[in-house]
């Protein structure tokens, strides 16, 4: 996914994105390359490059969604997530929440566990930003369930654990795992 090696991933994905237009490659595949590139650009702090890429692919992404509907999910879910994360970064919390909720729907449809966990973690941050702690916890609970049942990349699992700590779920989960939430029974009980 490039999450642990963003510098190398950006170089490889930029090359793939740039050269993909020179060969007869399906738009669906090109958008998947843009998906990963946008995520890596954003996560490496290259905000303006991220904005330029999203601006470039926006018409294609919208056409894909209009033509294929939710079947476009594998090609556009991460693009939608990055749009939401940019809105969140820009202080547009309500817009971010809407974009990230849609990205979460698309990620569930695409059914790639690590990507779904990544998107749900971003959604939890947006929910927290608008003051909906319950929705943030629900998104993190769903993400944790997916991470346990599916295969989530280590970097994605770390992001989830960090988000749980911010929202307050990590301590309770660790205490449960270590058996500290179970009290010993006494003779009187």
C-alpha positions, -999 to 999 in steps of 0.1 A, spaced: 0 0 0 29 23 5 17 34 39 50 26 56 72 38 27 55 69 14 86 84 -3 92 53 -24 55 48 -30 50 84 -42 78 80 -67 65 47 -80 29 58 -81 37 91 -98 56 72 -125 27 48 -129 2 76 -131 22 97 -155 29 68 -179 -6 52 -177 -20 77 -201 5 67 -228 -8 32 -231 -42 18 -237 -51 12 -200 -87 10 -187 -98 42 -168 -108 20 -139 -72 9 -134 -58 45 -139 -82 57 -111 -69 30 -88 -34 43 -93 -46 78 -87 -64 65 -55 -31 53 -40 -11 82 -52 -35 107 -37 -34 89 -4 4 87 -3 7 124 -14 -17 135 14 -1 114 41 34 126 32 23 163 36 22 171 -1 -11 189 1 -9 211 -30 2 181 -51 -28 162 -37 -52 190 -46 -38 191 -82 -42 154 -86 -77 154 -72 -86 183 -95 -72 164 -125 -92 132 -117 -124 147 -104 -143 147 -137 -133 111 -144 -142 101 -109 -176 117 -112 -182 102 -146 -172 68 -133 -196 71 -103 -224 83 -126 -219 55 -151 -212 26 -127 -227 38 -94 -214 19 -64 -196 -6 -87 -170 21 -92 -161 17 -55 -127 0 -60 -115 28 -82 -128 58 -63 -131 50 -25 -97 63 -16 -101 94 -38 -133 102 -19 -115 96 14 -86 120 4 -112 146 -6 -128 142 28 -94 144 46 -86 176 27 -119 191 37 -112 181 73 -77 196 72 -92 228 57 -117 231 87 -147 221 66 -159 195 91 -194 191 79 -183 186 43 -155 163 55 -180 142 74 -202 138 43 -174 129 20 -159 104 45 -192 88 51 -196 83 14 -160 70 12 -168 45 39 -199 33 20 -177 28 -11 -149 12 9 -173 -14 24 -185 -22 -12 -149 -25 -25 -144 -49 5 -106 -44 8 -102 -48 46 -71 -25 50 -86 3 29 -119 0 47 -102 3 81 -82 33 68 -114 51 56 -133 43 88 -105 57 108 -106 90 88 -144 90 93 -140 86 130 -117 117 131 -143 137 112 -171 125 134 -151 136 164 -144 170 148 -182 177 145 -187 166 181 -203 132 175 -182 110 198 -207 81 196 -205 80 158 -167 82 160 -166 52 184 -190 33 161 -167 39 131 -137 28 152 -155 -3 165 -164 -13 129 -128 -7 118 -114 -28 147 -138 -56 138 -126 -55 102 -90 -54 112 -94 -84 134 -115 -104 109 -97 -94 77 -61 -85 69 -52 -49 76 -17 -36 68 4 -28 99 5 9 91 -33 9 89 -36 -9 122 -13 16 138 -35 45 125 -65 27 140 -48 23 174 -38 59 174 -73 70 166 -87 47 193 -63 64 218 -75 99 207 -111 89 211 -106 69 243 -112 33 231 -76 20 233 -73 20 271 -105 -1 276 -95 -25 249 -60 -30 263 -74 -35 299 -99 -61 286 -71 -79 267 -49 -79 298 -78 -91 320 -77 -60 342 -115 -53 338 -125 -86 353 -127 -85 391 -118 -115 412 -148 -131 429 -146 -133 467 -161 -160 490 -190 -137 498 -201 -135 461 
